[in-house]
């Protein structure tokens, strides 16, 4: 074995509950501070003494932009030169350096994804899963496409499938599934859902529509409330669901209604002062910081470029992007 073995086993990490979250997060911090050279250098530049980190809000959060410029891997337990099992890559804009997330253990990612989804929606086998993901399907290594593939594999439904612009086929499949009373998940990037809803209004009584954010420059930015109200109107739905995730995170948060996200058990949202990256709070408004325990082999403490509000119960809203931040697929302006 190599040095810097994890201080926790992955079963404990994946089965973490609210009461034990801070303790495991602190142990993950010590593991990554030891085994991730970049994270150690970042903490050292901030004059952080790891022995003084005793609370969740003491932990330094690595700026998300480092995923564009560095290979972020915590090396404990892996042979020198070990290759990642998966590499996720962000879309970015033309000429922009993409973020890359090197996933050393795909099983941890897949288990956290499945148990998080099941906590909100039950077993994927209940659903036919249709994914309307243009721009993501047209490039390699999109984490959102891999997520949909994993859910479809566990679903096993004959009508599962990806769509780019085959709207007539998608409409026909949805209509047939509705007639059959088949619970269905329509997962889509925001601009594509808006375009499809404009072309094919229809009553959806057995379908969950889940938007993943992203106008990708295809449309004028709408607020999340505007997006959801339009989709509800076109499809006769009481609620539009939303998913919060990104290339740099392996866990997700889900919003069953009103754009209010609840993190899965391996994730927690905090906020930091916009002028002081070390002033992190468990509630309030400001740039979001995400603890993602599933990032055990990269970095679990990410300072995002999303602005948000975190409520006392741990739910959060996304208000938009910080000024001068690159447009990203996970961003939507909120109410």
C-alpha positions in Angstrom: 0.0 0.0 0.0 1.0 3.6 -0.5 1.1 6.2 2.2 -1.7 8.6 3.0 -4.4 5.9 3.1 -7.9 7.4 3.7 -8.8 7.9 7.3 -12.3 6.6 6.6 -13.6 3.8 4.5 -15.8 4.5 1.5 -18.8 2.8 3.0 -18.8 5.2 5.9 -18.4 8.1 3.5 -21.3 7.1 1.3 -23.6 6.3 4.2 -22.9 9.5 6.1 -25.8 11.2 7.7 -26.4 14.8 8.9 -25.1 14.1 12.4 -21.8 12.6 11.2 -21.2 14.9 8.2 -18.9 17.4 9.9 -16.7 14.7 11.4 -16.2 12.9 8.1 -15.6 16.1 6.3 -12.9 17.0 8.7 -11.2 13.6 8.2 -11.5 14.0 4.4 -9.9 17.5 4.8 -6.9 16.0 6.6 -6.6 13.2 4.1 -6.7 15.6 1.1 -4.4 18.2 2.8 -1.8 15.4 3.1 -2.3 13.8 -0.3 -3.2 16.5 -2.7 -0.1 18.6 -3.4 -2.1 21.5 -5.0 -4.5 21.7 -2.1 -1.7 21.7 0.4 0.0 24.5 -1.5 -3.2 26.5 -1.6 -3.7 26.0 2.2 -0.1 26.9 2.8 -0.4 30.1 0.7 -3.3 31.1 2.9 -1.2 30.3 6.0 -3.6 27.6 7.1 -2.4 25.3 9.9 -4.3 22.0 9.4 -4.2 21.4 13.2 -6.4 24.5 13.7 -9.2 23.2 11.4 -11.8 21.9 13.9 -15.1 23.0 12.3 -16.6 22.6 8.8 -16.5 26.4 8.3 -12.8 26.5 9.1 -11.9 24.3 6.0 -10.4 26.3 3.1 -12.4 25.9 -0.2 -10.4 25.6 -3.4 -11.4 28.0 -6.2 -13.2 26.0 -8.9 -11.1 27.6 -11.6 -8.1 25.4 -10.6 -9.9 22.5 -12.4 -9.1 24.4 -15.6 -5.4 24.7 -14.9 -4.3 21.8 -12.8 -4.6 18.0 -12.4 -6.5 17.8 -9.1 -6.0 14.3 -7.7 -5.5 13.1 -4.1 -2.9 10.4 -4.5 -3.4 8.3 -1.4 -3.8 4.6 -2.1 -3.0 4.8 -5.8 0.1 3.7 -7.5 2.4 6.4 -8.9 1.2 7.3 -12.4 -2.2 5.7 -11.9 -4.7 6.7 -14.6 -8.3 7.9 -13.9 -11.2 5.6 -14.6 -13.2 8.5 -15.9 -12.4 12.0 -17.0 -15.2 14.6 -17.0 -14.7 17.8 -19.1 -16.8 21.0 -19.0 -18.1 22.5 -22.2 -16.8 26.1 -21.8 -17.1 28.6 -24.6 -15.0 28.7 -27.8 -11.4 29.4 -26.9 -12.0 28.8 -23.2 -9.9 26.2 -21.3 -12.3 23.5 -20.1 -12.4 22.2 -16.6 -11.3 18.6 -16.2 -12.2 16.3 -13.3 -10.2 13.1 -13.0 -12.3 10.4 -11.4 -9.9 7.8 -9.9 -12.7 5.5 -8.6 -15.8 5.4 -10.7 -17.6 3.1 -8.2 -17.7 5.8 -5.6 -19.2 8.3 -8.0 -21.8 5.8 -9.3 -22.8 4.7 -5.8 -23.2 8.3 -4.6 -25.2 9.2 -7.7 -27.6 6.2 -7.4 -28.2 6.5 -3.7 -28.7 10.2 -4.0 -31.2 9.8 -6.8 -33.1 7.0 -5.0 -33.4 9.1 -1.9 -35.4 11.6 -3.9 -37.1 9.6 -6.6 -36.9 5.9 -5.7 -35.3 3.3 -7.9 -34.4 4.2 -11.5 -36.2 1.0 -12.5 -39.5 2.8 -11.9 -38.9 5.2 -14.8 -38.5 5.4 -18.5 -35.7 8.0 -18.8 -35.5 10.4 -21.8 -32.6 12.8 -22.0 -32.8 16.0 -24.1 -29.2 17.1 -24.0 -28.0 18.9 -27.1 -24.6 20.4 -26.8 -23.7 17.8 -24.1 -24.2 14.9 -26.5 -22.2 16.7 -29.2 -19.0 16.5 -27.2 -17.1 13.9 -25.2 -16.7 13.4 -21.5 -19.8 15.3 -20.3 -20.6 14.4 -16.7 -24.3 15.0 -17.3 -24.4 12.5 -20.2 -22.6 9.9 -18.0 -25.1 10.6 -15.2 -28.0 9.9 -17.6 -26.3 6.8 -18.9 -25.9 5.4 -15.4 -29.6 6.1 -14.5 -30.7 4.5 -17.8 -28.6 1.4 -17.2 -30.3 0.9 -13.8 -33.7 1.7 -15.3 -33.5 -0.8 -18.1 -36.6 0.5 -19.8 -36.9 -0.2 -23.5 -37.8 3.4 -24.3 -34.8 5.0 -22.6 -32.9 7.2 -24.9 -31.0 10.4 -25.7 -32.3 13.2 -28.0 -30.6 16.1 -29.7 -33.2 17.6 -32.1 -35.5 14.6 -32.8 -38.5 16.4 -31.4 -41.2 14.5 -33.3 -39.8 11.2 -32.1 -39.5 12.5 -28.5 -43.1 13.8 -28.6 -44.3 10.5 -29.9 -42.5 8.5 -27.2 -43.7 10.8 -24.5 -47.3 10.7 -25.7 -47.2 6.8 -25.8 -45.7 6.6 -22.3 -48.3 9.0 -21.0 -51.1 6.8 -22.5 -49.6 3.8 -20.9 -49.4 5.5 -17.5 -45.6 4.9 -17.4 -43.7 7.0 -14.9 -41.2 8.9 -17.0 -38.2 11.2 -16.3 -37.6 13.9 -19.0 -34.1 15.3 -18.2 -33.1 18.3 -20.2 -30.9 21.2 -20.7 -32.9 24.4 -20.2 -32.8 25.9 -23.7 -33.8 22.6 -25.3 -36.7 22.1 -22.9 -38.0 25.6 -23.7 -37.7 25.0 -27.4 -39.4 21.6 -27.3 -42.2 22.9 -25.0 -42.9 25.7 -27.5 -43.2 23.3 -30.3 -45.0 20.5 -28.5 -47.3 21.6 -25.7 -49.1 18.6 -24.2 -50.5 17.4 -20.9 -48.0 15.4 -18.9 -49.5 13.6 -15.9 -47.0 10.8 -15.5 -43.8 12.6 -16.4 -41.2 14.4 -14.2 -39.5 17.2 -16.1 -36.1 18.0 -14.6 -34.1 20.9 -16.0 -30.3 20.9 -15.5 -29.7 24.6 -16.3 -28.0 26.2 -19.2 -29.0 28.5 -22.0 -25.6 28.1 -23.7 -26.0 31.4 -25.5 -29.0 30.0 -27.4 -31.6 32.2 -25.8 -31.9 35.3 -23.8 -31.4 34.4 -20.1 -34.6 33.8 -18.2 -35.0 33.6 -14.5 -35.6 30.2 -13.1 -39.1 31.2 -12.2 -39.8 32.3 -15.8 -38.5 29.0 -17.1 -40.5 26.9 -14.7 -43.7 28.9 -15.2 -43.5 28.5 -19.0 -42.8 24.8 -18.8 -45.6 24.3 -16.3 -48.0 26.2 -18.6 -47.0 24.3 -21.8 -47.2 20.8 -20.1 -49.8 21.3 -17.4 -47.4 20.4 -14.6 -47.7 21.5 -11.0 -43.9 21.6 -10.6 -40.7 21.6 -12.6 -37.8 19.8 -11.0 -34.2 20.9 -11.2 -30.8 19.2 -10.7 -27.6 21.1 -9.5 -24.4 19.5 -10.5 -21.2 20.3 -12.5 -18.1 18.8 -13.9 -16.2 19.5 -10.7 -18.7 17.8 -8.4 -19.6 14.1 -8.2 -22.7 14.6 -6.0 -25.9 16.3 -6.9 -28.6 18.4 -5.4 -32.3 18.2 -6.5 -35.1 20.7 -6.4 -38.5 19.0 -6.6 -40.2 22.5 -6.8 -39.5 26.2 -6.8 -35.8 26.0 -7.5 -35.1 25.1 -3.8 -32.3 22.5 -3.8 -31.7 19.8 -1.2 -28.2 18.3 -1.4 -27.8 14.5 -1.3 -26.2 13.0 1.8 -22.6 13.4 0.5 -23.0 17.1 -0.3 -23.5 20.3 1.7 -23.7 23.9 0.6 -22.3 26.8 2.5 -21.6 30.5 1.6 -18.5 32.7 1.8 -18.0 36.4 2.0 -17.5 37.7 -1.5 -14.4 39.6 -0.4 -13.0 37.1 2.1 -12.6 33.5 1.0 -12.0 32.3 4.5 -15.2 33.8 6.0 -17.5 30.8 5.4 -20.9 30.4 7.0 -23.5 27.7 7.1 -26.3 30.0 6.2 -26.8 33.3 4.4 -26.2 34.7 0.9 -23.1 35.0 -1.1 -20.9 32.8 -3.4 -21.6 29.1 -2.8 -19.1 26.7 -1.3 -19.8 23.0 -1.8 -18.6 20.2 0.3 -18.7 17.0 -1.8 -17.5 13.9 0.0 -17.8 11.9 -3.2 -14.8 13.9 -4.4 -12.6 11.9 -2.0 -9.9 11.4 -4.6 -9.9 14.9 -6.1 -10.9 17.8 -3.8 -14.1 17.8 -1.7 -14.1 21.5 -0.9 -15.0 23.7 -3.8 -15.5 27.5 -3.9 -17.9 27.8 -6.8 -18.6 30.9 -8.9 -22.4 30.6 -8.3 -24.2 33.1 -6.0 -26.8 31.6 -3.8 -28.7 31.6 -0.5 -28.4 28.8 2.0 -31.3 28.3 4.4 -30.9 27.1 8.0 -32.1 23.6 7.1 -29.3 23.3 4.5 -31.5 23.8 1.4 -30.2 26.4 -1.1 -31.1 28.5 -4.1 -28.9 29.5 -7.0 -29.1 33.2 -7.8 -26.8 33.4 -10.8 -23.1 33.7 -11.6 -20.5 36.0 -10.1 -19.5 38.9 -12.3 -16.8 38.1 -14.9 -17.3 34.3 -14.4 -17.5 32.2 -17.5 -21.0 31.0 -18.4 -21.5 27.4 -17.3 -24.2 24.8 -17.9 -25.2 24.7 -14.3 -26.0 28.4 -14.1 -29.5 29.9 -14.2 -30.6 33.2 -12.8 -33.1 32.7 -10.0 -36.1 34.6 -8.9 
